[in-house]
Amino acid sequence: MEKDNWLYVIIQNPDTPEEEFLGFQDEKTQDKFIPAFKNQEDAKACFQLMPKDIFKAKYDTQAVILEDIVRAAEENGHRIYLLDEKGAILDCLK
């Protein structure tokens, strides 16, 4: 893992005490993961395709140091999938 490697993630309820990385669970495999993206454009395009609760949560796309994403994933039993703008998995980062 490179030092200071930045990726884009979706933040649920940004700037609140409930702020967290948006994560999902695959219904078939029960695999829990945080989607990450190489750039903000891919994150925003894929976010439009993702299931979300627009009535109970607010969302924002932010650049985050990979080390912080890895820490959050490990604490919550998630993997990190690098996705493209259509949601296809490019790589499993953890």
C-alpha positions in Angstrom: 0.0 0.0 0.0 1.5 3.3 -1.1 1.7 6.1 1.5 -0.7 9.1 0.9 -2.7 7.2 -1.8 -6.1 8.9 -2.1 -9.3 7.4 -3.3 -12.8 8.7 -3.5 -15.6 7.2 -1.3 -19.2 8.1 -0.6 -19.7 9.6 2.8 -23.1 9.0 4.5 -24.4 11.9 6.7 -21.2 14.1 6.3 -20.3 16.6 9.0 -22.6 14.9 11.6 -21.9 12.6 14.5 -23.3 9.8 12.3 -20.8 10.3 9.5 -19.5 7.1 8.0 -18.3 5.5 4.8 -21.1 4.1 2.7 -20.8 0.3 2.7 -22.8 -2.5 1.2 -23.4 -6.2 1.8 -23.7 -8.6 -1.2 -27.0 -10.5 -0.9 -25.6 -13.7 -2.4 -22.2 -13.9 -0.7 -22.9 -11.8 2.4 -19.6 -10.1 1.7 -19.5 -6.6 3.2 -17.6 -3.9 1.3 -16.8 -0.2 0.9 -16.9 1.0 -2.7 -13.9 3.2 -3.6 -13.1 5.0 -6.8 -10.0 6.4 -8.6 -11.6 9.7 -9.3 -14.6 11.9 -8.2 -16.3 11.6 -11.6 -16.5 7.8 -11.4 -17.7 8.0 -7.8 -20.5 10.4 -8.7 -21.6 8.4 -11.7 -21.7 5.1 -9.8 -23.4 6.7 -6.9 -26.4 7.4 -9.1 -26.7 3.6 -9.6 -26.4 2.7 -5.9 -29.3 2.0 -3.6 -29.6 4.7 -1.0 -32.0 6.2 1.5 -32.5 9.8 0.4 -35.1 10.4 3.1 -32.9 9.4 6.1 -29.4 10.2 5.0 -27.4 12.8 3.1 -24.4 11.8 0.9 -21.2 13.4 -0.3 -18.3 12.2 -2.4 -14.9 12.9 -0.8 -11.3 12.0 -1.3 -9.9 10.0 1.6 -6.4 8.6 2.3 -6.4 4.9 1.6 -5.0 4.2 5.1 -8.1 5.7 6.7 -10.4 3.6 4.4 -8.5 0.5 5.3 -8.7 1.2 9.0 -12.5 1.7 8.8 -12.9 -1.4 6.7 -10.9 -3.5 9.2 -12.9 -2.1 12.2 -16.2 -3.0 10.6 -15.4 -6.3 8.8 -15.6 -4.8 5.3 -13.5 -5.3 2.2 -12.6 -2.4 -0.1 -13.5 -2.8 -3.7 -12.2 -0.4 -6.3 -15.1 0.2 -8.7 -15.5 1.9 -12.1 -18.3 4.4 -12.9 -20.7 1.5 -13.7 -20.1 -0.4 -10.5 -17.9 -3.1 -12.0 -15.1 -4.3 -9.6 -11.7 -3.4 -10.8 -9.7 -4.6 -7.8 -10.1 -5.8 -4.2 -7.8 -3.6 -2.1 -8.3 -5.4 1.2 
